[in-house]
């Protein structure tokens, strides 16, 4: 039985997320505020398509990013904060709907 939180010995992706990205997320040696995601890595992390990420960004509701040349990058810390905020917002909406 393999550990669900780590890739297999061949470095195969875990749940479709590349190991190099998982390493940034869980490696305590890499501070979360300096670990960056590419567009593909962000889409894999959120388990959505690149098109969905592009739409979120175009609508102004995605996680904050910055540019390196023409490429967008996301700090893992900012992505985690955005996901936490979205989870809280959706929970509050659900509670308001149930009332």
C-alpha positions as CSV (number, residue, x, y, z in Angstrom):
1,X,0.0,0.0,0.0
2,X,1.4,3.4,-1.0
3,X,1.2,6.6,1.0
4,X,-1.6,8.7,-0.5
5,X,0.3,11.9,0.1
6,X,3.4,11.0,-1.9
7,X,4.2,9.9,-5.4
8,X,5.2,6.3,-6.1
9,X,8.8,5.4,-6.4
10,X,8.8,6.4,-10.1
11,X,7.7,9.9,-9.2
12,X,4.3,9.4,-10.8
13,X,1.8,12.2,-10.3
14,X,-0.4,12.0,-7.2
15,X,-4.0,12.6,-8.0
16,X,-3.0,14.1,-11.3
17,X,-0.8,16.8,-9.7
18,X,2.8,16.9,-10.7
19,X,5.3,15.9,-8.0
20,X,7.3,19.1,-8.4
21,X,4.2,21.1,-7.5
22,X,3.3,18.8,-4.5
23,X,6.9,19.3,-3.3
24,X,6.4,23.0,-3.2
25,X,3.2,22.7,-1.3
26,X,4.4,20.2,1.4
27,X,8.1,20.9,1.6
28,X,8.8,22.8,4.8
29,X,12.1,24.1,3.4
30,X,10.3,26.1,0.8
31,X,8.4,29.0,2.3
32,X,4.9,29.2,1.0
33,X,5.2,32.9,0.3
34,X,8.0,32.3,-2.3
35,X,6.7,29.1,-3.9
36,X,5.0,29.9,-7.2
37,X,2.6,28.1,-9.5
38,X,2.4,28.3,-13.3
39,X,-1.0,28.4,-15.0
40,X,-1.0,24.7,-15.6
41,X,0.1,24.0,-12.0
42,X,-2.7,26.2,-10.7
43,X,-5.3,24.5,-12.9
44,X,-4.0,21.1,-11.7
45,X,-4.0,22.3,-8.1
46,X,-7.6,23.5,-8.4
47,X,-8.5,20.4,-10.5
48,X,-10.0,22.6,-13.2
49,X,-9.1,23.3,-16.8
50,X,-6.8,26.1,-17.9
51,X,-9.8,27.7,-19.6
52,X,-11.7,27.8,-16.3
53,X,-8.7,29.5,-14.6
54,X,-8.6,32.0,-17.5
55,X,-12.3,32.7,-17.0
56,X,-11.9,33.2,-13.3
57,X,-9.1,35.7,-13.9
58,X,-11.0,37.5,-16.6
59,X,-14.0,37.9,-14.3
60,X,-11.7,39.2,-11.6
61,X,-12.7,36.5,-9.1
62,X,-9.6,34.3,-9.2
63,X,-6.6,34.2,-6.9
64,X,-4.2,37.2,-7.1
65,X,-1.3,36.8,-9.6
66,X,1.6,38.7,-10.9
67,X,3.5,38.7,-14.2
68,X,7.0,37.5,-15.1
69,X,7.3,38.9,-18.6
70,X,4.2,37.6,-20.4
71,X,3.6,34.7,-18.0
72,X,1.3,34.8,-14.9
73,X,2.5,33.3,-11.6
74,X,0.6,32.7,-8.4
75,X,2.0,32.5,-4.9
76,X,0.9,29.3,-3.2
77,X,0.2,31.2,0.0
78,X,-2.2,33.5,-2.0
79,X,-3.9,30.6,-3.7
80,X,-4.5,28.8,-0.4
81,X,-5.9,32.0,1.1
82,X,-8.2,32.5,-1.9
83,X,-9.4,28.9,-1.6
84,X,-10.1,29.3,2.1
85,X,-12.0,32.5,1.5
86,X,-14.1,31.0,-1.3
87,X,-14.9,28.0,1.0
88,X,-16.0,30.3,3.8
89,X,-18.1,32.4,1.4
90,X,-19.8,29.4,-0.1
91,X,-20.5,28.0,3.4
92,X,-22.1,31.3,4.4
93,X,-24.2,31.4,1.2
94,X,-25.4,27.8,1.9
95,X,-26.3,28.7,5.5
96,X,-28.2,31.8,4.3
97,X,-30.0,29.6,1.8
98,X,-31.0,27.0,4.4
99,X,-32.4,29.6,6.8
